[in-house]
Every structure is written in structure tokens, then in C-alpha cells.
Amino acid sequence: WTGWTLARAAGVENTLLLAELTRVGFAAFSLASMMLVLLLVMQRAHSALRSTVVWQSAITYWFLIFLGVHASSENFSAALFHLMLAVVLLQRPLERTADRTEWPAHAAILLGVLGGLAFNARYQAGFLVGGVLLWSVLVAARRARFALLCTGALSITLFGCLALDAWGYGRWTVTPWNYFHQNIVQGGASGFGVSPWW
């Protein structure tokens, strides 16, 4: 919505052009986030064999690139999740023998913000986001300050998203709970069918 509003303010009124610009923007964001993760993994592969395995496994990314042109919450959340992985990878040393360093405060804040945005874009991504955040806090960083900054950034981001939802709905509401209650508790998702596709 924001992109279309800005484009219209710039004088672009053709909806087909706006749709194409949206697809190009989503494709660029999706591809850039995936390539960033692949390049960071390659830098930290530490051997030719691992580099080969990484590039060969990158072939499985073809469908993400193919789907990345669709402006959907799933693709936006996946791109944000890739950026979370990039933040984690940037904290890992390039050399295998390098001493472990303390993760900086900006990494905690970025993880919290990106995690909150990825969750808000697609609530099911909460499992992915939760896993990365828990691993970062409990295993990798292991610092109370890091945990507080990460949790604070996540909380502020989620509150900001709830405020945007309140603005859109005209009243305060907890949209993740509404989504869960409607689709899982009341069985709304089963309205699309519960049988396997075959």
C-alpha cells in the first residue's frame, strides 16, 4: 500500500505498471536476501568441499527465486528471515580458529526488529523466528544484555505492528491471536478442505 501511494504521489497512475514495479521490487528483495545468505555461508565454509556442497544445495533455492516475484506475505516473511540469518552469519568469525567475540548490540536490535517484522508478515514464521532468536540468545551470544536488547527490539517492533493494525481496524486488537483463534480454534482453515491433495 505504501509503495503504491508513493508511486501515485510521483505521478504513476497505471495499475499494470504499479503491479509490475511491485513484482520487480519483491523479486529484487527476495533475491538479494537469498544471495546475501549464500555468500556469507560460502565465506565461512572453510574448505573447498563445503563450498561445493553449499553451491550444490543452493540449487534448491530455485523455487524461492521463482516464487519471489509474487507479492505475498510468505515471500516477504521469507526474505526478512533470510536477513535474520545474514545477521547471525555476520557475527560468526571468518576463520575457523578465530576467537569467539561478543555479539554487538546492533546485532541484537536487528535480530529483534527483523524477527518482529517476519512474524508480523506471516504468523507461522514465528516458529522460525523463535528458533533463531532462542539459539542466538542461549547458544551463540550468551549475554544477558544481548537477550534484553533483542527482546526489547522484538517487543517494540511487535507493538508497532499492533499499533498499525489498530489504525487499520479502527480499534485495538491482537491480530496474531485473532488469526489463531479463527483458523485453529474455530476451524476456519479446515473450510478449505482437510483431505490430502491426492
C-alpha positions as CSV (number, residue, x, y, z in Angstrom):
1,W,0.0,0.0,0.0
2,T,2.8,2.4,1.0
3,G,4.7,1.7,-2.2
4,W,1.7,2.3,-4.4
5,T,0.8,5.5,-2.5
6,L,4.4,6.8,-3.1
7,A,4.3,5.8,-6.7
8,R,1.0,7.6,-7.2
9,A,2.3,10.7,-5.5
10,A,5.2,10.6,-8.0
11,G,2.6,10.6,-10.8
12,V,2.5,6.9,-11.7
13,E,-1.2,6.0,-12.2
14,N,-1.0,3.0,-14.5
15,T,-2.0,0.0,-12.3
16,L,-0.3,-2.5,-14.6
17,L,2.9,-0.6,-14.2
18,L,2.4,-0.4,-10.4
19,A,1.8,-4.2,-10.3
20,E,5.0,-4.8,-12.4
21,L,7.0,-2.5,-10.2
22,T,5.7,-4.4,-7.1
23,R,6.8,-7.7,-8.6
24,V,10.2,-6.3,-9.5
25,G,10.7,-4.9,-6.0
26,F,9.7,-8.2,-4.4
27,A,11.9,-10.2,-6.7
28,A,14.9,-7.9,-6.0
29,F,14.4,-8.0,-2.3
30,S,13.9,-11.8,-2.2
31,L,16.9,-12.5,-4.5
32,A,19.2,-10.1,-2.6
33,S,18.4,-11.6,0.8
34,M,18.9,-15.1,-0.5
35,M,22.2,-14.3,-2.3
36,L,23.5,-12.5,0.8
37,V,22.9,-15.6,2.9
38,L,24.6,-17.9,0.3
39,L,27.6,-15.6,0.0
40,L,28.0,-15.4,3.8
41,V,27.8,-19.1,4.1
42,M,30.4,-19.5,1.3
43,Q,32.8,-17.2,3.2
44,R,32.5,-19.3,6.3
45,A,32.6,-22.7,4.5
46,H,36.4,-23.2,5.5
47,S,37.0,-25.8,2.8
48,A,36.5,-26.4,-1.0
49,L,34.3,-29.4,-0.3
50,R,32.0,-27.4,1.9
51,S,31.9,-24.6,-0.7
52,T,30.9,-27.1,-3.3
53,V,28.2,-28.6,-1.1
54,V,26.8,-25.1,-0.4
55,W,26.6,-24.2,-4.0
56,Q,25.0,-27.5,-4.9
57,S,22.4,-27.1,-2.2
58,A,21.7,-23.6,-3.5
59,I,20.0,-25.3,-6.4
60,T,17.1,-26.0,-4.1
61,Y,16.6,-22.2,-3.9
62,W,15.2,-22.1,-7.5
63,F,11.6,-22.2,-6.3
64,L,12.2,-19.4,-3.9
65,I,13.5,-17.3,-6.7
66,F,10.6,-18.3,-8.9
67,L,8.1,-17.5,-6.2
68,G,9.9,-14.3,-5.1
69,V,8.2,-12.2,-7.7
70,H,4.8,-12.7,-6.1
71,A,3.9,-10.0,-3.6
72,S,2.8,-12.2,-0.7
73,S,3.2,-12.3,3.0
74,E,5.0,-15.7,2.7
75,N,7.7,-14.3,0.4
76,F,8.1,-11.1,2.4
77,S,8.5,-13.0,5.6
78,A,11.0,-15.4,4.0
79,A,13.1,-12.6,2.8
80,L,13.1,-11.0,6.2
81,F,14.0,-14.3,7.7
82,H,16.9,-14.6,5.3
83,L,18.1,-11.2,6.5
84,M,17.9,-12.6,10.1
85,L,20.1,-15.4,9.1
86,A,22.5,-13.0,7.5
87,V,22.8,-11.0,10.7
88,V,23.6,-14.3,12.5
89,L,26.2,-15.3,9.9
90,L,27.9,-11.9,10.1
91,Q,28.6,-12.5,13.8
92,R,30.4,-15.7,13.1
93,P,34.1,-15.5,12.5
94,L,35.5,-15.9,9.0
95,E,38.4,-18.1,10.3
96,R,37.6,-21.3,12.0
97,T,40.4,-20.8,14.5
98,A,39.3,-17.2,15.3
99,D,38.4,-16.5,18.9
100,R,34.7,-16.1,19.6
101,T,33.8,-12.4,20.0
102,E,30.9,-10.9,21.8
103,W,28.0,-10.1,19.6
104,P,27.4,-6.3,19.2
105,A,24.3,-4.5,20.4
106,H,23.2,-3.6,16.9
107,A,23.0,-7.4,16.0
108,A,20.6,-7.9,18.9
109,I,18.5,-5.0,17.8
110,L,18.5,-6.1,14.1
111,L,17.5,-9.6,15.1
112,G,14.6,-8.3,17.2
113,V,13.3,-5.9,14.6
114,L,13.7,-8.4,11.6
115,G,12.1,-11.2,13.7
116,G,9.2,-9.0,14.7
117,L,8.6,-7.9,11.0
118,A,9.0,-11.5,9.7
119,F,6.5,-12.7,12.3
120,N,4.0,-9.9,11.6
121,A,4.2,-10.6,7.8
122,R,3.4,-14.3,8.3
123,Y,2.5,-15.5,11.8
124,Q,3.6,-19.1,11.0
125,A,7.2,-17.7,10.7
126,G,7.1,-17.3,14.5
127,F,8.5,-20.8,14.8
128,L,11.5,-20.0,12.5
129,V,12.0,-16.6,14.2
130,G,11.7,-18.1,17.7
131,G,14.3,-20.8,16.9
132,V,16.8,-18.3,15.6
133,L,16.3,-15.9,18.4
134,L,16.5,-18.6,21.1
135,W,19.6,-20.0,19.5
136,S,21.2,-16.6,19.3
137,V,20.4,-15.7,22.9
138,L,21.0,-19.1,24.6
139,V,23.8,-20.6,22.5
140,A,25.7,-18.0,20.4
141,A,25.7,-14.7,22.3
142,R,25.1,-16.0,25.9
143,R,24.9,-12.5,27.3
144,A,22.0,-11.0,29.4
145,R,22.5,-7.6,27.7
146,F,22.1,-9.2,24.3
147,A,19.0,-11.0,25.4
148,L,17.5,-7.8,26.8
149,L,18.2,-5.8,23.6
150,C,16.9,-8.5,21.4
151,T,13.7,-8.9,23.4
152,G,13.2,-5.2,23.7
153,A,13.6,-4.6,19.9
154,L,11.3,-7.5,19.2
155,S,8.7,-6.2,21.7
156,I,8.8,-2.6,20.3
157,T,8.5,-4.0,16.7
158,L,5.5,-6.2,17.6
159,F,3.9,-3.3,19.5
160,G,4.4,-1.0,16.5
161,C,2.8,-3.7,14.2
162,L,-0.1,-3.9,16.6
163,A,-0.5,-0.1,16.5
164,L,-0.6,-0.2,12.7
165,D,-3.2,-3.0,12.9
166,A,-5.2,-0.8,15.3
167,W,-5.0,2.1,12.9
168,G,-6.2,-0.1,10.1
169,Y,-9.0,-1.8,12.0
170,G,-10.1,1.4,13.8
171,R,-9.7,-0.3,17.3
172,W,-7.1,-2.1,19.3
173,T,-6.9,-5.8,18.5
174,V,-4.3,-8.6,18.8
175,T,-4.2,-9.9,15.2
176,P,-2.0,-12.9,15.8
177,W,-4.5,-14.2,18.4
178,N,-7.4,-13.4,16.1
179,Y,-5.7,-15.4,13.3
180,F,-5.0,-18.4,15.6
181,H,-8.5,-18.3,17.1
182,Q,-10.3,-18.1,13.8
183,N,-8.2,-20.7,11.9
184,I,-7.2,-23.2,14.5
185,V,-9.7,-22.9,17.5
186,Q,-12.8,-22.3,15.4
187,G,-11.5,-24.4,12.5
188,G,-11.7,-21.8,9.8
189,A,-8.7,-23.2,8.0
190,S,-10.5,-26.5,7.6
191,G,-13.0,-24.8,5.4
192,F,-10.5,-25.1,2.5
193,G,-10.5,-28.9,3.0
194,V,-8.8,-31.4,5.2
195,S,-8.1,-34.2,2.8
196,P,-4.7,-34.6,1.2
197,W,-4.3,-33.2,-2.3
198,W,-4.1,-36.7,-3.9
